[in-house]
Amino acid sequence: MSEPAVAPDLSAGEWRQEPGPEGEWRRLDRRTLLVTAVVMTGVVVGAGVPTTLGLAGGMPFWQALAWVLAGALLLIACGTGGEYVRWRRTRYRIGPERAELHTGLVLVKRRSLARERIRSVDLTAHLLLRILGLVKVRIGTGEQSGGESTLELDPVTRAEGERLRTELLDRTPESPGAYREGTLAVLDPGWIRYAPVSFLTPVLGGAAAGGLVQASEWFGAQARLFGWVADLFRDTSVLSAVLILLGGTGLAGVVGALGLWIEMWWNYRLEREPGGTLRVRRGLFTSRSVSVEERRLRGVEVVEPLGVRLSGAARVDAIATGIAHDDEERTENKTLLPVAPRAVADELAAQVLRESVSPTNAVTLTPHPRAARGRRLRWSVACALSPVVILTVLGLLLPDAARTVLLWCAAVCALVLLPVAVLLALDAYRNLGHGLSGEYLVTRSGSMGRTTAALQRDGVIGWTVKQSVFQRRAGLLTLTATTAAGSGAYHVRDAAQGEGLAFAAEAVPGLLEPFLMSEQDPPGHGPGTGRV
């Protein structure tokens, strides 16, 4: 539980009681020492087993075990001692105007955030924290300025975390009955079928194979592992052996993708709370709670990676201020709906935006000129030909024994990669589009990962017009809508020059017109819509 609050007296080098007008100082939960001790024990056990086996090859086993145990106890004691110092020197308080955190022994840090700037209070708890009834609270302003814009309380009790979330995000309803509250979406176990079609599946399969080889090296069994694989495929053709190994790696990737999906999205629930806040809760071993205030919501993105799109599914991400999309630890914090059937995704997007139909599906988007297709074909074919050219050059330079193999590899790459590149380029061109749907501007692009973004028009604070030499010759340009929400920039790629500028001028009237002039009017004769 939270303990009586004290505040730092830096001149005396001690902490002293100082409630003050801003509220009382509070400690983190004392059980953080137990958490650190258990985590350190797990780390030293995981590292100690292979270390002991390695040392046992050059000294008696009991002696190697004694050295490893001594080092393990020292590491656990040092880690727990350091955590005790952090716990003793960390205090926080929430006042009517500011949230403050003071910590540090040698280097004392004082951080405070104005409460009106706080945009997110996220709660996370891994399995050990959940068993102890604790959570880690991250209070942020949404600014991408590193740790200076966040306060992290690790850990506090779950009740204290919920209190902080409710108090800091001010959930007092302003207009009861103006919107439907309650559950917007819950987990459908059938959605797990989309996990294996993720791009993560082959990555996890490769990681499993690499981990097996690395573990065999730790235990001195790598030669036996390779020998066992060689004996297993001794009477099998090379092609069959390769296909079997790829199949086994793919199966491991599928199992890993299913396990990761279950851990991330189990118990998923999206709710609209009193006061107009969307709350996403999810996680099996590590529970997560992410809140997005609707007043800072500027739109949604419907994201369709290639495998997911071919399966007729999509996920929904929020475009909102206060979500640090560039922070690797918080990449999924913007996701409102995991991969689900496309109809479910469109329906949820409409509910989130309080529209009868989702803007991402309510309008027929304007296609882009054929010149945009040519640009995609050239880029894709160039990328596909790169390995072909490299293999061909190496084959011509190397001796005859390697030349034949490399030239055959180049031919196979050309036969496989070129058709795939052409198909992806044509698909990327078909996916280009932009349009207006009520209060939203909509843009879509991508093939391997198609994204349809619906952005509030009044959330656009600027337009960036880019035109390379090749785009200028083809009569194309790329428009970028700048906003304070989401990734900060949403692109309309390779649109026709006149049509793109007219779209930008219509989407946000008065923002781009001062920089446009008619094709007929010389500079200095008033704005128009022809060119920048």
N, C-alpha and C positions, 0 to 999 in steps of 0.2 A: 504494500500500500504506500501511497505517497506520505512522506514524513513532514514534520513541521519545516517551514521554509526558513532559510537563512540566506543572507546575501553577502557577497565578498567585500571585505574591507582590505583593499589592496595595500594601504599604507601599513597595516599591521601584519599583513601576510596571512590572515585568518578569515574564516567565515563568521559573521555575526548576524543575530536576528535583526531583521529590518523589514517589517511588513510594508510600511509606506502606503501612499495613496494608490499605488499601482497594483496592490494585491500582494499576497504572501509568496515567499520563495518556496519552492518545492524541490525535493530530491527525486532522482530516478529510483526505480525499485531496486532494493538490495539484492534480490535474487539474480541480478545480472552477474554476480560473482559465481553462482552455481552454473549458470549458462556457460560462462567462459571456461570454467573448469571442465565441464562435460565436453565442450567443443574441442578444447585443447587435448583432452584424453583421446578423443576420436582421431585427431590429427596424428598424435604420436604413435597410436596403435597402427594406423595405416602406413606410416612411414617406418615404424620400428620393425615390422615383420620382415620386409625384404632386406632391411639393413642388417638385422640379426642373421638371416640366412647367408647374406654376403660375407659378413665377418666370420661366420662359423667355418668358412673354407680355409681360413688362415690361423685360427686359434680354437681352443676348446669351446664347445657350445655354451657351457655355463659361464665362461668368461665373457663371451660375446654378449650373452643375455644380460649379464651384470652391467656391462658398459652401456648397453642400450637403455636399461631400466634407469640407471643413474641420470643419463641425459634426458630421458623422458620426464622424470620427476622434476628435474631442474627447469625444463621448458614449461611444465604445467604450473610450477610455483611462480616463475617469472611472469607468465601470462596472466595468472590470477592476481598477482600483486599489482601489475600494471592496471588491471581493470579496477582493483580496489581504489587506487589513486584517482582514476578517472571518475569513479562513482563519488568519492569524497569531495572532489573539486568541481562537480557539475551541479548547477542549480538552474531552475527556470521559473518564470512566472508569467501569468497572463493578466495584463491590466486592461483598463478601459480603452487605452490608446495604443499600447504596444505589447508585443510578445517578445520576451527577452530570454537569452540563454547565456550563461557565464560558465566557462570551463577552462581547464588548464592548470598546470603546476608551475613549470618553468616559464612557459609562454602562455600567459593568461589571455583568453579570448573573450570578448564581450560582443555579442550580436543581438540586434533587436530589429524587429520588423513592425512597421506601422500596420495596425489591424486592417485599415481600409485597403492595403495593398495585398493582403493575403488572399490567394486564389485557390489554394488546394490544401487539404489535410488528408493525407493518405495513411492508411493503417496496413501494416504487413506483419505476419507472424509465421516463422517456420515451425516445424513440428514441436521442437523442444519448448519454444515460447508458448505455443498453444497449450501444451500439457500443463505449464505453470500458470496459465491465464494471463500472459503478458503480450504486449504488442510493441512494435516499433512505429513511432509517429513521425511523419515527415511533413513539416509545415513549409509551404513555398509560396512565392509570389508569381511563379511562372516565368521569371526573367532567366535568360540563358547566360548567367554570369557566375556559374560554378556554385560553390558552397556559400557564397556571400548572400545569396537570395533564398536560402533555406535554413530552417532549424530542424535538427534531428534529435528526437528524444528516444533513446534506445537503452533499456525498455521502460515502459510504464504499464500499469495494470490495464486490462481491457476496458474496464469501466472508466478509468481516467482518459484513455484514448478516445472513447466515444464522447465523453464530456467535452474534451478539447475540440473534437470535430464539430459537434453541435454548436458550441459557443463561438468558435472562430468563424464558422461559415454562416452564422446568424440565420437560423432556419425558421424564424417567426413568419408565418404566412402573412402576406400583404393583401391578398385578395382571395379569400376562401371561395372555392367553387369555380374559379376562373379556368381551371384545367383539371383534367382527371388525374388523381393521384393513385398510387398503388403499384402493383407489379405490371411491368410492360413486357417482360420476357423471362422465361425460365429455361433451364437446360433441357433439351430433348436428347436422350441418350443416342438416338439414331444419328445425330450429327457427327458421331465419332467416325462414321464411314468416310468422311472427307479428310481425316488426318493423314492417311497414307498417300494422298495425291499432292501433298505439300512438297515444295522444293527441299524441305528439311530431311526428307526420307533418305535420299542417297547420301547426304552429308552424314547422317547418323550411322548409316550402314558402313561407310568408309571409316568413321571414327571407331566403330566397334571392331573392325578388322585390324586397324592400327593399334587399338588398345590391347587386343589379344596378342599381337606380335610383341608389343612392349612388355606386357606382363610375363610372357614366356622368357624374355631376356632377363628380367629381374630374378626369376627363379632358376636361371641357367638351363632352360629347357627349349630354347629357340631352335637349336639344331634338331632336337627330337621332333619338334612341331613341324619343321619343314620336311624332315624325313618321313613323317607320318603322312603328310599331304602328298608327297611324291609317291609313296607306296600306294596310297588310295587311288591315284589316277594313273598308275603304271600302265594299265591295259586300256586306257581311255584316250581317245584322240585329243589333240590340243584344243580344237574348237569346242568339243564337248566339255572338257575340263574348265575352260574359260567360262562357258555358259553356266556350268554348275556353280562355280565360285561366285560369279556375278549374282546368280539366283540366291545363294546363301547370304551374300552381303545385302542384297535387296530385302530378304526376309528379316534380317536383323534390323535393317532400317525401318521396316514397317512396324516391327514390335516396339522399337524405340519411339517412333512417331506416335503410336497409340498410347504408350506410357506417358510421354510428355504431354499429350493432349489431356489425358485424364488428370494429371497433376495440375495443369494450368486451369482447366475449365470445369472441374468437378464442383458441384454446388453453385454453378453460375446463376445469377439472378440480377436483373436490371429493374430498378424501382424508381418511381418519381415520388420524392418525399415532400412533405409540407414545406412551403417556402420556395418551391420550384427548383429542386436539386435532383439530378440524376445520379443514382448510386449504383455502382457495379461491384458485386461481391462474387468471389470465385476462389478456387484453390482447394486441393485435397490435403497435401502435407503442409504447404505454405499458404495460409489464407491471406487474401488481399482485399482491401476495400478502397475503392477510388470514387471520389465525388466530383461531379462536374455541375457547377451552377448554370442554370439555363440562361441567366442574364449575360453570361460570357460565352454562350454557344453561338457560333457564327455560321454553322452549316454542318454537313456530313460528307464523308467520302465512302463510296461503295467500292471495295477493293476486290479484284478478281484475278489472282494468280492463274497461270495458264491451266494447270491441272484442275484447279477448283472451278474455273470457268467452264471447262469441258464437261464437268460433272453437274453443271447447272446450279452452282452455289456462289456465295459471296460473303464477305464480312463487312461490318459497318464500323467506321471510325468517326470520332467526333472531331470537328474543326472548332477549337475553342481556345480562348486566351487562358494562360496559366498552366498549360500542359507543355512541359519541356520535351519536345519531340526528339531533340538531338541527344538527350541523355540516354545512354545505353541501358541504364538500370530501369528506365521508365518507358521503354518503347511501347509496351502493351497498354500503358495507362490510357491511351486515347481510344482503345477498342471498346465499343459499346455492345457488339454482338460478334461472337466467334463465327467461323465459317458455317453457314446454314443455307438452306435452299434460297434461291434468289428471290422468290416471292415473299418469304419470311423477312429477308433483309430489306426489301422495298417497303413492306408494311411497317417494320420497326422504324425505318428512317422517317416515314411519314408521321408516326406517333411522336417521335423525338422532336421533330420540327413543328408539331401541331398543325400538320397539313392533311387534307383529305387524301392526297396522293403525293408520294415522294417526288420532289423536283428532279431527282436523278432518273425518274422513269415517266415523268409527266409530259415531256416535250420531245419532239423529233429534232435531233441535233443537226445543225448545218454541216454537210460534208465539206472536206477541204479539196483544193484543186488537184488535178492529176500531177502537177509538178511536185507535190508533197510525196506522192507515191514513188516518183523517180528518185528522189533523195533517199528514201528508205531502201529502195532496191540497191542503189549504189553502195550505201553504207553496209548493208547486210552481205552483199556479194564480196565486198572488199574484206570484211572480217572472215568470211568463210574461205577465201582464197589465201589468206595469210599463212596458215599452216601448210597448205598445199605447196605454195611457193618455197617455203623454208625447207620442206622435205625434198622437193625436187632439186633445189640448189645443193643441198648436202649430198644427195644421191649422185649428182654429177661430179662432185668434188672428191668423194671417197672412193676407195678401191672397188673392184668388181663385186666382191663378196657382199659388201654392204649396199652397193648401188642398187642391186635388184630389189632387196628388201625395202629400201627407202622409197624407191620409185613406185613399188606396189602399194606401200602405205599412202603415198601421195595420191595415187589413183583412187584408192578406197575413200580417202577423205573427200576428194572432189565429188565422187558419186554420192556420198552421204550428206555432206555439209551443204553443197550448193542447192539442192532442192529444198532442204530445210530452211536455209537462209531466205530463199525466194518466198516460201510460204509464210514465214514469220514477217517478212517485209510487207507482203500484201495484207496480212492480218493487221499489222500495225497501222497501215493506211486506212483500212476499213473502220478501225476503232477511233480514228481522229474525228472530233466533232465539238461544236460549241453551240450554245443557245441560251435563251432567257426563259425562265419559268416563274412568273409572278415576281416575288421579291428576291429571286435567286438567279445568279448567273451559273451556268453549268458548263463544265469542260471535261472532256474525256480523251485519254490517250493511253498508249502502251499496248504491248502484245504479251510478253512473258508475264507481266503484271499489269493488267488493265485497271485503271482507276477512273472513276467518275466522281467528280467533286461538285457539290452544290454549295455555293458560297453566297451569303447574304450580300446584296448589292451595296447596302449602306455600311458594310464592314470593309469595303475596299477603300484604302486610303491613298492609293497611287497606282499608276500604270507605268510599266517599263516596256518600251518598244525596242526589240533587237532585230537587226537585219544584217546578216553576213554578206560577203561579196556574192556568194553563190545564191543566197536567198534573194538578193536584190535583182540579180539577173533573171531569176525565175518568177519575180513578182510576188514573193512570199515574205512573211515576217512572223516573229514570235512575240506574242503579247504576254506579259506577266502581271497578274493582279496582285498587288502588294497589300497585305493585311497584317494586323497584329495577332491574328489567331493561327493555330495550326502550325504548319511549316513556314508560314510567313509569305509564301509565294505560290501562286497557282497559274499554270501556263496554258496558253492557247497556242499550240505549236504549228508552225507552217501554215498559217491561214493566208488567204488571198489578201493582198495589201489593202485595197480599198474596203473590202468586206470586213476585215479584222478591225480597222480603225473605226468603221461605222458601228461595229458591235461594241467596242469599248466606249464610244461616245454615248450610245443608247443605254448601255448597262449602268453607267454612273454619269448622268448628265452634268455638264459643267466642269468635269475634272480634266478631260483631255482636249476639249475644244480650243482653249487658248493656244495650244501648241500645233493645231492643224491649220492648213490653209488650202484653199481650192486649187485644183490643177490649173484653172484659168487665171487666177489672180496672182500677181507677182507679190513677193514679200512686202509687207507693210500695208496691204489692202484688206485686212480683216480676216477673221477665222473662217474656215470651211471644213470640209471633211475629206479632202482628197489625199493629202500626204502630211507627214510631220515636217 
